[in-house]
Amino acid sequence: MQIAHIIVDVPTMQTNAPYSYLVPADLQDTLSKGMRVIVPFGNGNRKIEGFVVGLEPVTDQDTSKLKEISSVMDFEPVLDDELLELSKWLADKTYAFRISCLLTMLPNVMKAKYAKVVKKNHQLTDPILDKKISPNLSTPLDDKHFTEKEINQLISLQKSHDVDIEYVVKNEAKAKTELAIQNQITDFADVKSKLSKTAKAQQHLLAVLQDHPTDKLIQKKLVAEEGVSPSAIKAFATKGWIKKLQVEKYRNPYKHEIVRDQPKHLTTEQENAVLEIDQAIKKRKSETFLIEGVTGSGKTEVYLQNIQTALNEGRQALMLVPEIALTPQMVNRVKNRFGNQVAILHSGLSNGERYDEWRRIRAGKAQVVVGARSAVFAPLQNIGLIILDEEHDTSYKQDDNPRYHTRDVAIWRSKYHHCPVVLGSATPSLESRARAGKGVYHFIRLTQRVNQQKLPEVEIVDMTQEVSKTGDIFSEELLSSINEKLAKHEQIVLMLNRRGFSSFMMCRDCGHVLMCPNCDISLTMHLDSHTMKCHYCGFEEPIPNVCPNCHSHNIRYFGTGTEKVEKELQQLLPHARILRMDVDTTKRKGAHERILREFGNQDADILLGTQMIAKGLDFPNVTLVGVLNADTGLDLPDFRASERTFDLLTQVAGRAGRADKEGKVIIQTFNPEHYAIQLVKRQDYEAFYKREMKLRHLAGYAPYFFTVQLTVSSTKEDQAAKMSYEILNYLKGQLSSKTMILGPTPRPIARIKNRYYYQIIIKYKVDQHLADALEHILQGSQKESRKGLRIAIDSEPVNFM
């Protein structure tokens, strides 16, 4: 007999340690670590999913109180030893439940869904209920099948054992299949002699089978590509000469033709970078490299040549990008270099496509993985290189439990596999740049563009002078430059960091601003759907004609969104072809790729978008980049506001002049003297780094201090505030006197989705008591959650809004 140690799907601290279950006799030889199982839990008929994290033989311990595993969900492990070990580290690192970490590593379609079902033990006296419950079958116990009154009746019937109510676990992960045929003929000459000379279609099928005597042949392909007749297939199946069967088919998310390309000639700087990283790959060293390369310096080619080295060494490569919008172009480049060895993982795929790509990787059929944040958990067995492109990007940090940073997970996996991690960016995060400065990371700089073009000229336009002349969207300088580029048939990228039509609606008579009823934020006008929307909770209502407060008709719309800019551009430049790229226009599957493909094919003159167009896009005919409002994020109550503004403006400026045509960048701002904007003009990251580090040192923020954010939320504001002060008093009694505690204060947007948020910020360099104190708070939060309170712990947060 064996005992299995299982992490169960109940996210509380009490279940962070594995539970012990007996392994049934019929699973003794087949159950393995990393498999998912269904187990009984608690009292009654509740059954839940769990992960087997350990197995041991039964010795002399008492097993009478142990329950048996009910069934298995998988026929082989879905997580290997590495990912099981990683889940434990991740739970400790992020103050999360281990089950949350395990589930994060799997495609969504593999996450179990739970339901209640009812079975009757005999005919029921109530004829309506009796008819609704199928004999010998489970009927879902939900409001689609039963009224509320009937559900209450069934609960009473359960107590008298007339019915059984059980929990069931559903697993929706299914392989896609298609019809195939397989040869059953042993004597082809004998069959040929039985065919009529006029039966050309059957003779053709026989010849195909003779060429593939042992293969499973896809029927659809045989008909379409080999010209085999469906009637011939039917005839052969009737005579038993072939067997029809369903075979598994991988869904392919990559629909483009692969155009194989060759490694490009490297500059001296690129060559040195490739050689340095290659050495670490070949020597199997877990080292971290930071490549600080100006936009257009050829970082991607460095990555591709390093990936080739890893493949030459018989190993695999993992390449991460921050945005779905970046993935199509990056995937094209990687696919064209490495062909069908490449798998793709990001949230833009359908559940089926993601599941199939994950299975291809786990089966060893893909040697290179390209994907967004969660692809860092790709089930590769022998990693030789991990790359984080645009490593500064905040989307590498997960907002929900487990609140991991992709960079930390990548470095953990690099140590496990003894391989290098490459972090690349034109504007590295201050934390990474500081580590490179101290020698923790190997520092590589690429200072020149590969085409030898100089960086684009950047012009700052003071909008305080322009508003009175042209309005608040386009300066005379920007409009003039757009017209000049259109006349030359060159392309333009325009960035505005707001979607929608207007930022808010205000009544001119009473000053009323239309607010979201669930959040402390104004509603944004969207003309395409004729609604006012909240970008935080999704609430929407029709655009009002009168003020809801004083019923005045004197209402106006203030601010500018991408939709409004698009409309004004069409009026100013009626002949220009404009593409808009924001959350609203990219909701449909494949929309990112379609928009970028149209722009890349020069079917449009202007690409207008939010920050999703700022990074990684490479279009040789783009010679003008316009930033319509550089101030959007500059004055946010977040110590990283200047860094994010500098990063974003530098990145979007880098989209101009990437080929043989000179580029120009125009940045419109109401803060032209701000150091972040002035240093973007010079495109001088190192100067910005030194200036910002001095300010961080004075203020005591990262990378000079570590930071933890504690957030308390409740539907009742006084409850959230009270709990925040209780936590504060507890921390004061536990932590070092050198540790700084800020708050509690309401969050800058204090209410979202009808929950009130208070936050405490902890800043420290070394505090041996912090981890235990936070663990204690996390354990206590389980009791508070029953009262509607939620307590979240975020180590090294990237967002304080």
Sequence and secondary structure as in RCSB ss.txt:
>XXXX:A:sequence
MQIAHIIVDVPTMQTNAPYSYLVPADLQDTLSKGMRVIVPFGNGNRKIEGFVVGLEPVTDQDTSKLKEISSVMDF
EPVLDDELLELSKWLADKTYAFRISCLLTMLPNVMKAKYAKVVKKNHQLTDPILDKKISPNLSTPLDDKHFTEKE
INQLISLQKSHDVDIEYVVKNEAKAKTELAIQNQITDFADVKSKLSKTAKAQQHLLAVLQDHPTDKLIQKKLVAE
EGVSPSAIKAFATKGWIKKLQVEKYRNPYKHEIVRDQPKHLTTEQENAVLEIDQAIKKRKSETFLIEGVTGSGKT
EVYLQNIQTALNEGRQALMLVPEIALTPQMVNRVKNRFGNQVAILHSGLSNGERYDEWRRIRAGKAQVVVGARSA
VFAPLQNIGLIILDEEHDTSYKQDDNPRYHTRDVAIWRSKYHHCPVVLGSATPSLESRARAGKGVYHFIRLTQRV
NQQKLPEVEIVDMTQEVSKTGDIFSEELLSSINEKLAKHEQIVLMLNRRGFSSFMMCRDCGHVLMCPNCDISLTM
HLDSHTMKCHYCGFEEPIPNVCPNCHSHNIRYFGTGTEKVEKELQQLLPHARILRMDVDTTKRKGAHERILREFG
NQDADILLGTQMIAKGLDFPNVTLVGVLNADTGLDLPDFRASERTFDLLTQVAGRAGRADKEGKVIIQTFNPEHY
AIQLVKRQDYEAFYKREMKLRHLAGYAPYFFTVQLTVSSTKEDQAAKMSYEILNYLKGQLSSKTMILGPTPRPIA
RIKNRYYYQIIIKYKVDQHLADALEHILQGSQKESRKGLRIAIDSEPVNFM
>XXXX:A:secstr
 EEEEEEES  SGGGSS EEEE  GGGTTT  TT EEEEE SSTT EEEEEEEEEEE  SS  TT  B  EES S
S SS HHHHHHHHHHHHHHT  HHHHHHHTS GGGS EEEEEEEESS  SSHHHHHHS TTS EE STTTS HHH
HHHHHHHHHTTSEEEEEEEE     EEEEEEEE  S HHHHHHHS TT HHHHHHHHHHHHSSS EEEHHHHHHH
S   HHHHHHHHHTTSEEEEEEEE      S           HHHHHHHHHHHHHHHTT   EEEEEE TTS HH
HHHHHHHHHHHHTT EEEEE S GGGHHHHHHHHHHHHGGGEEEE TTS HHHHHHHHHHHHTT  SEEEESGGG
GG   SSEEEEEEETTT GGGB SSSS  BHHHHHHHHHHHHT  EEEEESS  HHHHHHHHTTSSEEEEE S T
T     EEEEEEHHHHHHHH SS  HHHHHHHHHHHHTT EEEEE S  SSBSEEEETTT  B B SSSSSB EE
ETTTTEEE TTT  EEE  SS TTT  S EEEES  HHHHHHHHHHH TT  EEEESTTTT STTHHHHHHHHHH
TTS SEEEESGGGSSS   TTEEEEEES TTTTTTSSSTTHHHHHHHHHHHHHTTSS SSS  EEEEEES TT H
HHHHHHHT HHHHHHHHHHHHHHHT TTSSEEEEEEEEESSHHHHHHHHHHHHHHHHHHS TTSEEEEEEEEEEE
EETTEEEEEEEEEES  TTHHHHHHHHHHHHHHHHTTT EEEEEES S   
